[in-house]
Structure formats: C-alpha cells, structure tokens
Amino acid sequence: MTSTKATQPDTGPELPPGMAMFMAANPVFAQAWMDMMAESARFVAARLQADLKTQTALMSCTSPAEVVEVQTAFLSEAMQTYAEEAARLMQMTVTASTDIAQDLKSGHSRGYDDVPV
C-alpha cells in the first residue's frame, strides 16, 4: 500500500515565526504590513526603472564629461529618492503604530467569565 503525502499550497514567502499568528490576531497590523510591503515593491520597481534609464544614458555618452554628468545626475536623484522613501516609510510606521495601539485599546480583550473550564 502506498501513501501519498498531501501537498500544501504555495502561500508565498514564509513569514518570521509568530508573524502569521500576530497578523491573524490583529487585522490593523496585517493591513499596515501589506501597505508597507506594497510601498517597498513600488519603490524598488521605480529605482530599477531609474537604473535602466541611467544605463541607457551611459551607453549613449560620447565623452568622459557626459559620463560624469550622467553619473552626477543619477547619484543626486538616487540620494533624493532614497531620503524621500525613508521619510515615507517612517511616516507609514508612525501611522501604523498609532493605528495598532488604538485598535489594541478598542476592547478586543477577553473577559474572565468567557474562559471555558
């Protein structure tokens, strides 16, 4: 007799230990986590586009001065966008922390009389 092992569906990247439980227990945290991951993905995609644009510009340079000009513009833009993204993620973190703290105060805790004996 052969036994077959049931395959688990692929649910994406594995979460750190305890994270799935916390996300299930606190939907406000889960939404904040998803918003931050979406923002991070958006930022990475935008940076990759900027990198590709810069690479294309570098390939069309005809003098060392043009290379320096393209590289300077790239570094200046990169520093600005990384600073803006850091500020955006910090604001999202502050907002999420406030929302999560407010949700925790909203009375979701169990009473002493609802625990089965």
Buried (B, 14 or more C-beta within 10 A) or exposed (E): EEEEEEEEEEEEEEEEEEEEEEBEEBEBBBBBBEEBEEBEEEBEEEBEEBEEEBEEBEEEBEEEEEEEEBBEEBEEBBEEBEEEBEEBBEEBEEEBEEBBEEBEEEEEEEEEEEEEE
